Amino acid sequence: MRPIGKATLASLVLVTLGLLGGCASPLPSLEGRAASSALSDTSGTRLGRALAAEVAAHPGMSGIHSLGNPRDAFAARAVLAAAADRSLDVQYYIWHGDPVGYLLFEALWQAAERGVRVRLLLDDNNTAGLDPTLAALDAHPNIELRLYNPFLQRGARWLGYATDFSRLNRRMHNKSFTADNQVTVVGGRNIGDEYFGVGDGMVFADLDVVAVGPAVAEVSKQFDLYWNSASAYPASALLDAPGPQAAAELQARFASARADPQALVYLEAVRSTGLVRDLLARTLAFEWARAQLVHDDPAKTLDTARRIDVLLFPDLVRAIGRPQRSLDLVSPYFVPGEEGTAALAALAGRGVTVRILTNSLAASDVSAVHAGYAKRREALLRAGVQLYELKPTAGQALPDSRTGMGSSSSSGLHAKTFAVDGERIFVGSFNFDPRSALLNTEMGLVIESPALARMLAQGFDAQVPLLAYEVRLAPDGRGLQWVERSAAGEKVFDTEPDTSAMRRLGVGVMSVLPIEWLL
């Protein structure tokens, strides 16, 4: 899901910008907030003991296991929570109050019941309606919850945007789940049904990686930086104190989530995944490679001067290197802007093969973002960049992407990854757009692994042409065409497939509005 959210973005553009003269209320004082850091001596934990020999056998390398399958991605988090002996450090932009959200809330609660220290850092943009749950979690003696860049208006949050837009427009988009400072999950998934293939609604194609070895310490250091930052507020300073029945009510919510018919089938499917068996048997296969964490400084959230020293993007470019032969880029919210378009065109002009996969308009959950991309398509194509747009039915063509609980009504791309020269790959939260570059905080791993980079290239070679429309210039040079490939051959569309004239008109209108900096 897009930072800010599709409905909110439209209202911000058309309404909120006219209300910026309002006066923001002061945030609570951080005086008395206790600093804490990741536990370092965890070699004696179950995870530490299980990994010690392999980590020692690959000095300086991190073990990477990719999580494309949504069931495996859920299982990895659930198993890590169950296996943790001493600590869980968990950081997310979105955590929904749906079955998946409560199943993983319960996993944290159960760990805390065993004496595990749980630190949960949530961006406050998407916590509406969860305050009683969050307060009950925070009241547990072994759980500490902090809200990042919080809203003082807990109900009508649009009032917060109206009076404090410049601050609240910047969000923490980082995502990590770290157990005992020994194993971490980093990538594009938030916590919610649509990110793990639960239910019949929108399902996102996404990507995370499990990492062990030196990369884990880097992720933990990043977590500490955000946890102790000036934008991380103790939940107790913002939420009403939980009532005497809060813990019992939360337990009832947990039971309700477990009893949900879709959750029951999903949990059974998760128990049958190979990942669970391999984790428990200590036989999970890792790709051992040098991996570097890149992340924004949380000072970016409060920095209106846009100082380059707090931004991820320059570090990302240095870490992954400038493409010499190829660039394969997957970004659900691809808004290259004028400068990005020129840079990609220059790469293609130097003979670099540039292939980009993003959402089609029919698969996009944010029309405004698609408008920011659509106005750059022709320039990119004329420069020789190859463009692919995911079909809304792509998930139905991937048999391992569902959980057996019904066919997906629609699919959308949410993975954020790109590979350079078939040698290095990035997996994380960063979208190729102005919001990720300049407004939100982001993180991800740059992995020096030809094997993983080749997997992405092979996906473009084999799967992408079948799961996505290829966008090309019309033969007469006027306008665009969308090519759909299947076993039956090619089908060519002269307008964006599976969309209404009204939606296309709306995108056209938004493409001329001065909102690209928001996207």
N, C-alpha and C positions, 0 to 999 in steps of 0.2 A: 504494500500500500504506500501511496505517495506521501512524503512529509507534508504537513498541514492538512491534507485530505481534500478530496475532489470538491465536495460541497463548500467547504470552508474557503478554499482558494478562490472560487468564483465570487463568494460574498466579500472576501477581502478586497479583490480587485475592484468590484463595483460599488462597495459601500464603505468599507473600513478606512480606506485611504482618505476619505473625506472627513473622518472623525479624529484624525491624529492630534488635533489640538487639545484633546482631553488630558486630564491630569492623572498620572499613575500613582497608586498608593504604594507606600514603602513596603518592601519585603521584610519578613522577620529578621531579627538580628541572628547572626551565626555565632555570637559569643557563647561559649560553653560547649559548642559542638566538639566532640572528641575526634581527633585524627586517628586513623588506623591504617594498617598496611597488610599486604598479603603475608600469610604464614610461610616462612622460608624452610623450616625444618620439618619437611613432610616425607622424607625418604622412607620412613618406617610405616607409612600408611599402606593399605592394601594396593592402591594404585601405584605408589612409589616402588613397592617391592616387585610388583608385576612388570614394571617397565624398566627397572634398573639395568638389567643385563643388556637389553637392546639399545638403550640410550648410551650406555658405556661403550658399546661396540660401534657406535657411529658418532665419534666426537665432533662437536661443532655442527652437527646436522640435526634437523628436526624431522620427526616422523609425521607424514601427512597421509590422511585417508579421506577421500572425497565423499560427500554425502549429497548425491543428486536425488536419491529416492526419498520421498517425504517420510515414509514409515521409519527408515533407518535414521533420518534426521531427528525424529521424535524420540526413537529408541535411544539414541546416543545421549540425549539430555536426561531422559528418565533413568537410564542405567548409571550415568555419572552421578546423579543425585543420590541414587541408592547405594553406590559404591563409596561415596565420600566418607572419610573418617573424621576430618577435622574442619574443612572449610568449603564453602561454595561462594564464589564471587560471580554475580549474575547482572548483566547490564543490557537493557533493551530499550528500543524506541517505542515499540507497540507491544502491549500484553493485553489481549482481549479477555473479557469475562465470558468466554464460551467454553465448551467442553474441554478443548485442548488447554486453554488458559488455566482452568481450574484443576485439571489433571496435573499440570506442572506446578501450580501453586501448592497442591497437596504433596508433590514430591519434595519441594523445599521444606514444607512443614514437617514431614516425616523425618527428613534429615535433621532438622532442628530438634525434634523429639529425641533423637539419638545422641544429642550433644554437639552436633556439627554447628559451627559458626556460619551463619548465612548473612551475607551482605547483598542486598537487592537494590540496584540503582535503576530507576525507571524515568525516562523522559515523561514530563507531566502533560504533554500535548494530547495523549490518547488515554488518559486514565478516567475520563468522565464516567460516572456511575459506579466506579470501583472503590470509592472512598471507604465504605464500611469494611470491605474485604481487606484493603490495604492497612487500615487502622488495626484490624484484628491480627494480621500478620505481624505488624510492627510491634504489637504488644507481647509477642512471644519473647521470652528472655534470650533466646538464641538467634533471633532474627532482627536485623536492623535494616530499615527501609529508608532510602532517601529519594526525593523527587527532584529531578533536574530541571532548572529554569521554570519554576512552578507558576501556576495561576493562583492568584489570590481569590478570584471569583470561582468558587468550586462548582457552581451551577451554570449560570449564563456566561460561558467562557468568551463569547463574542464581545462582552463588555471589556474583558482583559485586552483583547486585540484592539478594541476601539481606543483604549486609553494608554496602552503600553506596547504598541505594535512593534517598534524597533527592537525591543528586547524579545518579545514572545515569538517574533518571526524567525528566530534562530533556535534550532532544535538539536538535541543530541541524537544522532541517527546511528550511533555505534551499537554493535551487537556482539556479545561474547558470553560464554557459559563455561566457567573454570572450576574444576574440582581439585581440591587439595594442592593447588599450585603444581599439579602434575599433568593434567590433561585439560585441553580447552577446545571449545567449538566456536569457530569464527566464520562469518559469512553473511549472507543476505537475508536469511529468514528472521522475521519477527515471531512472536508467539501468538498463534491464533489458528483456527480451523483451516483457513484458506491456505496457510503456509505448509500444512502437513497433510493435505489431501483428505480432509474430513468433510463429509457432507456433500450436497448436490449443487452448491453454489459455485462462485468463482474459485478456481484453484490456481495457485501461482506455481509456475515452473521456477525452481530456485536452486541455490547451491550453497552449501556450507562445507567446511573441512574440519575434521578432528586433527588436532596437532598435539604432539608430545615433544619433549626435549627443550632446547633453548628458547623456542618461540613462546612457550608457555610463560616463562619468566617475563618476557617482553609484554605479553598481554596483561599479566598481573600488574606490572609496573604502570601500564596505561590505565588499568582500572583504578589503581590507587590515586593516580593523578586526577582523575575525574571525581572519585569518591570524596577527596579532600579539597576539591575546587570550590571557588566562590559561588558556583551555580548549583551545588548539591545541598539541598535543604533536608534536614531530618523531617520525616513525615509527621512526627508528633507536633511539630511547630505549625503545621498547616491543616491537619485533619482533626475533626472532633474526636475526643477520647472515646474508645470503644466501650459499650455497655457491658454489664456483668454477664450477659448471655452471648457475647460476641464470638467467643471460641466455639461454643456449641452450635451457633448459627453457621459458622464457617465450616465446621465438620459436616453439617447437614448439606451445605453446598457441595462439599467434596463428594459426599455419598450420591447426591443427585447427578453430578457429572459422571461418576463411575457407572451409574444406572442408566444413563442415556443410551438408547438402543444403538445409535451410531457409534458411540464411544465403546460399547461392549464389543462390537464387531471389529472396531479399529484396534482395540487393545489386544484382541486375539490375533489379529494380523501382525501387530508389532511383535508379539511374543514368538511368532514363527519366523521372523527375519533372521538372516544369517548373521547380521551385525551383533545381535544380542548374544547368540551362541558364541561368536568369536571373541567378543569382549569378555564374557564370563570364562572362556577357556584360555584366555590370554594368547589367542592366535590371530588376532586382527592384523591384516597385512598393511604395512605402512610403506609409502614411498619416502625414502630418506634423502633429504635435500637441504641445502642452505635456504633458510627462510627469514625474511626480515619484516617485522611489523612496522607499518607506517600509519600514522594517526595525526589528527589535528590536535593542537593544544586546546584545552577547554577555555583558554582565554579568548578564543575565537568567538565564543557565545556573547561575550560582553564587549568585544572589540569592534567599534564602529569605524576605525581608521583603516581597517583591512590591511594590517601589517602582514607582510609575507612570511615573517618568522613564526607565525602561529598556524600556518596553513599546511595541510597534508600534501596538496597537489605538487608543489616543487619537489618534495621528498619522494613522492611516488614516481615522478619522471626520472629522477636521478637513480632510484633503486631499480627500476625495470629497464631503463635504457631507451635510447631513441631507436625506433625500428629501422632496420637496414633492408630487410627482405619482406617481412609480413607483419600485419597487425590484424588480429581477429578480436573483435570487440562485441561484447554482449551487454546491453544496458537497457533496462525497461523504460527508463525516462531519459531518453537521449535528446538533449537540447544543446547542440554544439556551439550555437551563437556564431557571431561573425568571425571572431578570432579562431575558434575551434574548427569552423568550416574551412577557413584558409589554411590552417595547419594540416588538416587531413588531406585537403586538396594538394598541398605541397608534397606530402608524403607520396601520394599516388603519382604526382608528376615526376618524382625521382625514381619511379619504377617499383615502389613498395606496394605489395598487394594488400589492399585495405578492404576488409569485409566487416560489415556491421549488421547485427541482429537487434531489433527493437520490437516494440509492440505495434501491431497494426491498429488503426483507429477502432476497429471492431473489438480488439482485445484489450484496449487501453482502458484504465479506470479513471483517467484524468484527461479530458478533452483539451484543456488549456495547455497541458504539457505537449500533447500531440501537435497542437498548433505551433508551438515553438520549434518543433522538429520539422514539421511539414514544409515550412517556408524555406528550409535549407536543402531540401531533397534534390531539387533540380541542379543546384550548384555542385553538390557532391557528386551526382551522377555524371555531369559533364566533365568533372575532373578525373573520372575513372574509378571512383569509390563504388563498391558493390553494396547494395542495400537490400536487406531482407526484413520483412515484417511478419511477426508470428500470427498465425491464424487463431481465431478464438476457439477452434475445435482441436487444437494441437494436442491437448491432453488426452483426448479420446484415442489418439493414434499411438500412445505410449502405454502399453499394457501394464508396466510396472509402476506407473505413476499414480495409480488409484489404490484404494484399499478394499475394494469389493463391496462398497456400500452404495452403489448406484453410479450412474454415468454423470460425468460433469456437464453442467449446462454451458459452461464457458471456461476458457483457460486464459491466463495472462502471464507474461514474462515478468519475473522479479529478480532473477539472478543478476549479479553485477560482477563480471569477470572479463579479463582480456589477456591475450598472450602476444608476446613480441618475439618474432623471428623463430618461432617454434622452440624456444629455449626457456623463457621465463613467463610466469603467469601470475596474475593478481586475482585474489578472491577476497571479497569484503563487502562493505556497505556503500561504496562510492559509486554514484551515478555520474555519467559524463554530462553534467549540466551545471549551470551557474549556481544553483542552490547547494549542491554538494561542494562545489569549489569555494564558494564565498560565504555562505550563510550557515549551513548545518555543520556539525562536527561529524567526522567519518573515521573509519579505520579499516584495515585489511592487511593481508599477508602477501608479500611478493615472494614467490617461490621459484628457485632456480631449478626447474625440473623439466627437461625436454619431454619426459613421459607424459606429464600432466598437460603441458602446452600442446603436445601432439593430439591428446584426447580432444581438446577444444577444436583444433584444426580439422580433425577427422569428423567431428560433429558438423562443422560447416560443409565439409565435402559430401557427407552422406545423408544426415538427418535434416539439416536446416532446409535444403531445397524442397523437402516433402512436407515439413511442418510449417513453412512460412511462404508468404508470397515474395517473389523477387520483384523489386521495383526497378523499372527501366524507363528510359526515354522513349516516347512514342516514335515510330519510324519517320513520321513527318517532322519530328523535332518540336512539335507543339504538344505540351502536356506530358503526362506520365501514363504508364501501363503497369498493371499488376499481373504477374504470371503465376498461376497455380499449377503445380506439377503433381501428377498422380500416376498410378499404373495405367490409367486410361489415356494418358497423354497430357498435353498442355491446354489450359484454358486461360484466355486473356481477358482482363477487365479494363475498361477505360475510366472507371471511377473506383473509389476505394470500396473493396468488396464488403458485403454484409453490413452496410451502413445506410442510413436514411439521408435523403436530401437535406432534411432539417439539421441533422447533426453535422453534415459536411459544411453547411452554411455557417453554423455556429463556430466551427473550427476556423473557417475563413475569416470571420469577423475577429475572433480572438488573435489571429495571426498578425493583425495590423495594430493591435493595442500595444502600448509600451509596458509590457508585463514580463518580458523575457528575464529580467533580473530576479523575478520572484520564482521562476520555474526550476 
